[in-house]
Amino acid sequence: MKLRMSTRWMLVAVVAVSACLDPFTPPKRKINLRLLVVDGAFRPNDSTVIRLSRTVDLGAAEPPAAEVGARLEIENQLGQRGQLIEFGGGRYVLPPGVLSGARVKLHIVTANGAQYESDFSDVLPTPPIESMNYAFSPTDGLSYFLTTRAEANTPVFFRWEVMETWMYTAAYESVLRFEDGRIVPRMQSNFICWQTKASKNILIGSTTGRNSGLIANRNVLNIPAGDERLRIKHSALVRQQAISPQAFEYWEQLAKNSQNLGSLFDPIPSELPGNIRCMTDPDEPVLGYFSASVVAEKRIFFDAATEPNRPAVDLPFQSCRLDTIRNLALFNSGIFEIVTALPFQFGYGFTYTLGGCIDCTSRGGTTTKPPFWE
């Protein structure tokens, strides 16, 4: 009985408290899902690359759209300006040596006439990358690490960018092709390709709390076992830049907000203004932080041929098959490609496969060997 009475009085108390509470309606706020995103930094000793895009809703399926047709200039403390060249896809480049100065700022005028500018940023020196190394395991894959050292007892903040390049092949190498009803030698093979992409991960670090100024074995890239990038040869170019404490705080907060997204060009879960503002509409937030510093870089290679226990690779062309034929009319469709000739009992036949199975460029790479490739 006492238990039932206690429960009854508890319910009465809850109802009474609920009656005293007014329903809460959150304030309505207009959310701009097309905010300008600016990513890049001034590099006096290297090409300056600024990328512009527009944010999308966090749940959107489409990728962020590139901002094209804009005019970008970098201004130094003397009022001198250098204009960036547009290379498509929202990518704008200023070649090295065009502009110098101790402090610089970024100016942007978009195709619709909106104007943006950053605060002035000091051009910071950057310590060199002392060394790079990797760890490889057939089960865990490949991991790259760097070691760098700043002046002792002087906090330095870093941001790292990684550019990957790897070698891969098509399923088969074709030495013949069908042209104007005839079989002729193929003058250019599309069997071996190289592909390059920038890592999207936000990589930052600092020497705060490190009296020696040493950052040792900082992990900058991980590739899982079985990835095709590990099949033949892979290279990672790491660019290191010193950034201000304010820039470090910005990137740190963005990394936390992005969680597993990990990129400025993925959907952004919340507005995170940096040091860039809209001059034509002061109420419009802008995402991004414009920095300026000398860049230090180092490249490392991984060669699968030197690893005796490399894992089996998940090849993207496992559905490719070879077949044989003697009737050349099959190749008029343009769907199939000849691979090579085969001797038959009476003359020659040919092996053939789908066109994409002999063309490595169909997966985004190029047959041009990079000048740095060892």
C-alpha positions as CSV (number, residue, x, y, z in Angstrom):
1,M,0.0,0.0,0.0
2,K,2.8,2.5,0.9
3,L,4.5,1.8,-2.5
4,R,1.2,2.5,-4.4
5,M,0.7,5.7,-2.5
6,S,4.2,6.9,-3.1
7,T,3.9,6.2,-6.8
8,R,0.5,8.1,-6.9
9,W,2.0,11.2,-5.3
10,M,5.0,11.1,-7.6
11,L,2.7,11.2,-10.6
12,V,0.8,14.1,-9.2
13,A,4.1,16.0,-8.6
14,V,5.3,15.3,-12.2
15,V,1.9,16.6,-13.6
16,A,2.1,19.7,-11.4
17,V,5.6,20.5,-12.5
18,S,4.8,19.9,-16.2
19,A,1.8,22.3,-15.9
20,C,4.2,25.1,-14.8
21,L,6.5,24.7,-17.8
22,D,5.8,26.7,-21.0
23,P,6.6,24.8,-24.2
24,F,9.9,25.9,-25.7
25,T,10.1,26.8,-29.4
26,P,13.6,27.3,-30.7
27,P,14.2,30.5,-32.5
28,K,13.9,30.3,-36.2
29,R,17.2,30.9,-38.0
30,K,17.8,31.2,-41.7
31,I,20.6,28.8,-42.6
32,N,22.7,29.5,-45.6
33,L,23.7,26.1,-47.1
34,R,25.8,27.8,-49.9
35,L,28.5,29.3,-47.8
36,L,31.8,30.1,-49.5
37,V,34.6,27.7,-48.5
38,V,38.2,28.9,-48.9
39,D,41.2,26.5,-48.5
40,G,44.8,27.5,-49.1
41,A,47.8,29.4,-47.9
42,F,50.4,31.7,-49.4
43,R,53.7,30.0,-50.1
44,P,56.5,32.3,-51.1
45,N,58.8,29.4,-52.1
46,D,56.2,27.3,-53.8
47,S,53.0,27.5,-55.9
48,T,50.2,29.1,-53.9
49,V,47.0,27.1,-54.4
50,I,43.6,28.4,-53.2
51,R,40.5,26.2,-53.6
52,L,37.0,27.6,-53.5
53,S,33.8,25.7,-53.1
54,R,30.3,26.0,-51.6
55,T,29.0,24.1,-48.7
56,V,26.1,21.7,-48.9
57,D,23.7,20.3,-46.3
58,L,25.2,17.6,-44.1
59,G,22.8,15.0,-45.4
60,A,23.2,15.9,-49.1
61,A,24.3,13.2,-51.5
62,E,26.0,15.5,-54.0
63,P,29.6,16.7,-53.3
64,P,30.3,20.4,-52.6
65,A,30.3,22.5,-55.8
66,A,33.4,24.2,-56.9
67,E,33.3,28.0,-57.1
68,V,34.5,28.9,-60.6
69,G,34.9,32.2,-62.4
70,A,36.2,34.1,-59.4
71,R,39.0,36.6,-59.3
72,L,41.6,36.1,-56.6
73,E,44.5,38.4,-55.6
74,I,47.0,38.3,-52.8
75,E,48.2,41.6,-51.5
76,N,51.3,42.3,-49.4
77,Q,51.9,45.0,-46.8
78,L,53.2,47.4,-49.5
79,G,50.0,47.2,-51.4
80,Q,51.5,45.1,-54.2
81,R,49.2,42.4,-55.6
82,G,49.6,39.1,-57.5
83,Q,46.6,37.6,-59.3
84,L,46.0,33.9,-59.2
85,I,45.3,31.9,-62.3
86,E,42.2,29.7,-62.5
87,F,42.9,26.1,-63.4
88,G,39.3,24.8,-63.2
89,G,37.4,22.9,-60.6
90,G,37.6,25.9,-58.2
91,R,41.4,25.7,-58.1
92,Y,43.4,29.0,-58.3
93,V,47.2,29.2,-58.5
94,L,49.8,31.9,-58.0
95,P,53.3,30.8,-59.3
96,P,56.3,31.1,-56.9
97,G,58.2,34.4,-57.1
98,V,55.4,36.5,-58.3
99,L,54.8,38.2,-54.9
100,S,56.9,38.6,-51.8
101,G,56.4,40.3,-48.4
102,A,56.3,39.9,-44.7
103,R,52.5,40.1,-44.5
104,V,49.8,39.2,-47.0
105,K,46.1,39.1,-47.3
106,L,43.7,37.5,-49.8
107,H,41.1,39.2,-51.9
108,I,38.2,37.3,-53.7
109,V,35.6,38.6,-56.1
110,T,33.2,35.8,-57.1
111,A,31.4,35.6,-60.5
112,N,28.3,37.1,-59.0
113,G,30.2,40.2,-57.8
114,A,30.4,39.3,-54.1
115,Q,33.6,40.5,-52.4
116,Y,35.6,38.8,-49.7
117,E,38.9,39.4,-48.0
118,S,41.0,38.0,-45.3
119,D,42.9,39.6,-42.4
120,F,46.6,40.2,-42.9
121,S,48.7,37.1,-42.1
122,D,52.4,37.1,-41.2
123,V,54.5,35.0,-43.5
124,L,56.0,32.4,-41.1
125,P,59.2,30.4,-41.4
126,T,58.8,26.6,-41.3
127,P,61.2,24.1,-39.9
128,P,62.3,21.4,-42.3
129,I,61.0,17.8,-42.2
130,E,63.9,15.9,-40.7
131,S,62.9,12.5,-41.9
132,M,60.1,10.2,-43.1
133,N,59.6,6.5,-42.7
134,Y,56.9,3.9,-43.0
135,A,55.6,0.8,-41.3
136,F,54.1,-2.1,-43.3
137,S,52.2,-5.1,-42.2
138,P,50.3,-7.7,-44.4
139,T,47.3,-7.3,-42.0
140,D,47.4,-3.6,-41.0
141,G,48.6,-2.1,-44.3
142,L,50.9,0.8,-44.8
143,S,51.4,3.8,-42.5
144,Y,53.7,6.8,-43.2
145,F,55.3,8.9,-40.4
146,L,57.3,12.1,-40.3
147,T,59.8,13.6,-37.8
148,T,60.3,17.4,-37.5
149,R,62.0,19.7,-35.0
150,A,61.4,23.3,-34.1
151,E,63.4,25.6,-31.9
152,A,63.5,24.4,-28.3
153,N,61.1,26.0,-25.8
154,T,59.3,27.9,-28.7
155,P,55.8,26.6,-29.5
156,V,55.3,26.1,-33.2
157,F,52.0,25.0,-34.8
158,F,51.9,22.9,-37.9
159,R,49.6,21.9,-40.7
160,W,50.5,19.0,-43.0
161,E,49.1,18.1,-46.4
162,V,49.8,14.8,-48.1
163,M,49.8,14.2,-51.9
164,E,49.7,10.5,-52.9
165,T,50.8,9.0,-56.2
166,W,50.7,5.3,-57.0
167,M,51.3,3.1,-60.0
168,Y,48.8,0.6,-61.2
169,T,47.9,-1.3,-64.4
170,A,44.9,-2.4,-66.5
171,A,43.8,-6.0,-66.4
172,Y,45.5,-6.8,-69.8
173,E,48.0,-5.2,-72.1
174,S,46.8,-4.8,-75.6
175,V,49.3,-4.8,-78.4
176,L,46.9,-4.7,-81.4
177,R,43.9,-2.6,-82.3
178,F,41.1,-2.7,-84.9
179,E,41.1,0.3,-87.3
180,D,39.2,0.7,-90.6
181,G,38.5,-3.0,-90.8
182,R,42.1,-4.0,-90.3
183,I,44.3,-5.3,-87.4
184,V,47.2,-2.9,-86.8
185,P,49.8,-2.6,-84.1
186,R,48.9,-0.5,-81.1
187,M,51.4,2.4,-81.0
188,Q,50.6,3.5,-77.4
189,S,49.9,1.2,-74.6
190,N,47.4,2.1,-71.9
191,F,48.5,-0.7,-69.6
192,I,50.5,1.2,-66.9
193,C,49.2,4.3,-65.2
194,W,50.0,6.7,-62.4
195,Q,47.3,8.4,-60.3
196,T,47.7,11.3,-57.9
197,K,45.3,12.6,-55.3
198,A,45.4,14.8,-52.2
199,S,44.6,13.4,-48.8
200,K,41.4,15.0,-47.4
201,N,42.4,14.4,-43.7
202,I,43.0,17.5,-41.5
203,L,46.5,17.0,-40.1
204,I,47.7,19.5,-37.5
205,G,50.2,19.4,-34.6
206,S,52.2,21.6,-32.3
207,T,55.4,21.5,-30.2
208,T,53.5,22.9,-27.2
209,G,54.6,21.1,-24.1
210,R,57.6,19.6,-25.9
211,N,60.7,21.4,-24.5
212,S,62.9,19.8,-27.1
213,G,60.7,21.1,-30.0
214,L,60.7,17.6,-31.4
215,I,57.7,15.9,-33.1
216,A,58.7,12.3,-33.7
217,N,56.9,9.7,-35.8
218,R,53.8,11.7,-36.5
219,N,51.4,9.6,-38.5
220,V,50.3,11.4,-41.6
221,L,48.7,8.6,-43.8
222,N,47.3,5.1,-43.5
223,I,46.5,2.7,-46.3
224,P,44.6,-0.5,-45.4
225,A,46.0,-3.9,-46.4
226,G,44.5,-5.1,-49.7
227,D,44.2,-1.6,-51.2
228,E,45.2,-1.5,-54.8
229,R,47.5,1.4,-54.0
230,L,49.9,-1.1,-52.4
231,R,50.0,-3.5,-55.3
232,I,53.1,-2.1,-57.1
233,K,54.5,1.2,-55.9
234,H,53.2,4.1,-53.9
235,S,54.7,7.5,-53.0
236,A,53.6,10.2,-50.5
237,L,54.7,13.8,-50.7
238,V,54.2,15.6,-47.4
239,R,54.1,19.4,-47.3
240,Q,54.7,21.0,-43.9
241,Q,53.6,24.6,-43.0
242,A,53.9,26.6,-39.8
243,I,50.6,28.2,-38.9
244,S,49.5,30.8,-36.3
245,P,47.9,29.7,-32.9
246,Q,44.6,31.2,-34.2
247,A,44.8,29.1,-37.4
248,F,45.7,26.0,-35.4
249,E,42.6,26.6,-33.2
250,Y,40.4,27.0,-36.3
251,W,41.7,23.7,-37.9
252,E,41.4,21.9,-34.5
253,Q,37.8,22.9,-34.1
254,L,37.0,22.0,-37.7
255,A,38.5,18.6,-37.2
256,K,36.3,18.1,-34.2
257,N,33.2,19.3,-35.9
258,S,33.9,17.2,-39.0
259,Q,34.5,14.0,-37.0
260,N,34.9,11.2,-39.6
261,L,34.3,13.6,-42.5
262,G,37.8,15.1,-42.0
263,S,37.9,17.5,-44.9
264,L,37.1,21.1,-45.5
265,F,35.4,20.1,-48.8
266,D,33.1,17.5,-47.3
267,P,29.6,18.6,-46.0
268,I,30.1,20.9,-43.0
269,P,28.0,20.1,-39.9
270,S,28.2,23.7,-38.5
271,E,29.4,27.2,-39.4
272,L,32.9,27.8,-38.3
273,P,34.1,31.3,-39.4
274,G,37.8,31.9,-39.8
275,N,39.7,35.0,-40.7
276,I,37.9,35.7,-44.0
277,R,34.8,37.9,-44.2
278,C,32.3,39.0,-46.8
279,M,32.7,42.7,-47.6
280,T,29.4,43.0,-49.5
281,D,27.3,41.2,-46.9
282,P,28.9,41.4,-43.4
283,D,26.3,39.0,-42.0
284,E,27.4,36.2,-44.4
285,P,29.7,33.7,-42.7
286,V,32.7,32.4,-44.7
287,L,34.4,29.1,-44.0
288,G,38.2,28.9,-44.2
289,Y,41.4,30.3,-42.8
290,F,44.0,32.0,-45.0
291,S,47.6,31.5,-43.7
292,A,51.0,32.4,-45.1
293,S,54.3,30.5,-44.5
294,V,57.3,29.0,-46.2
295,V,56.6,25.4,-47.1
296,A,58.9,22.4,-46.3
297,E,58.3,19.1,-48.1
298,K,59.7,15.6,-48.3
299,R,58.8,12.6,-50.4
300,I,58.9,8.9,-49.6
301,F,58.4,5.7,-51.6
302,F,56.9,2.3,-50.8
303,D,57.8,-0.5,-53.2
304,A,55.7,-3.6,-52.9
305,A,58.5,-5.7,-54.6
306,T,60.7,-5.3,-51.5
307,E,58.0,-6.7,-49.2
308,P,58.1,-10.5,-49.1
309,N,54.8,-10.8,-47.3
310,R,52.6,-8.3,-49.0
311,P,48.9,-9.0,-48.9
312,A,46.6,-10.0,-51.7
313,V,45.2,-6.9,-53.3
314,D,41.5,-6.3,-54.1
315,L,41.7,-5.7,-57.8
316,P,39.0,-3.5,-59.4
317,F,39.0,-5.5,-62.6
318,Q,38.2,-9.0,-61.4
319,S,35.2,-9.1,-63.8
320,C,37.5,-8.7,-66.8
321,R,37.8,-11.9,-68.9
322,L,39.7,-13.0,-72.0
323,D,38.0,-14.8,-74.8
324,T,39.0,-15.9,-78.3
325,I,37.5,-15.1,-81.7
326,R,38.3,-15.1,-85.4
327,N,35.4,-13.0,-86.7
328,L,36.6,-9.3,-86.8
329,A,33.1,-8.0,-87.1
330,L,32.8,-8.1,-83.3
331,F,35.1,-5.1,-83.0
332,N,32.8,-2.8,-85.1
333,S,30.8,-2.2,-82.0
334,G,33.6,-0.4,-80.2
335,I,32.8,-2.2,-77.0
336,F,35.5,-4.9,-77.3
337,E,39.2,-4.5,-77.8
338,I,41.8,-6.9,-79.2
339,V,44.5,-8.0,-76.8
340,T,46.8,-10.1,-78.9
341,A,46.9,-12.6,-81.8
342,L,46.8,-16.4,-81.3
343,P,47.9,-19.1,-83.8
344,F,45.0,-21.4,-84.8
345,Q,45.1,-24.5,-86.8
346,F,44.1,-22.6,-89.9
347,G,45.5,-19.1,-89.6
348,Y,45.2,-16.7,-86.7
349,G,42.6,-15.8,-84.2
350,F,42.6,-13.1,-81.5
351,T,42.0,-12.7,-77.8
352,Y,39.7,-9.9,-76.8
353,T,38.1,-8.3,-73.8
354,L,36.0,-5.3,-72.8
355,G,37.6,-1.9,-73.7
356,G,38.0,-0.8,-70.1
357,C,40.0,-3.9,-69.2
358,I,42.9,-2.7,-71.4
359,D,42.8,1.0,-70.6
360,C,44.1,2.0,-67.2
361,T,43.2,5.7,-67.9
362,S,39.5,4.7,-67.6
363,R,40.0,4.8,-63.8
364,G,41.3,8.3,-63.7
365,G,45.1,7.9,-64.1
366,T,47.5,9.0,-66.7
367,T,50.1,7.0,-68.7
368,T,52.6,9.9,-68.3
369,K,55.3,8.9,-65.9
370,P,55.8,11.6,-63.2
371,P,59.2,13.2,-63.3
372,F,59.9,12.4,-59.7
373,W,59.1,8.7,-60.1
374,E,62.0,6.4,-59.1
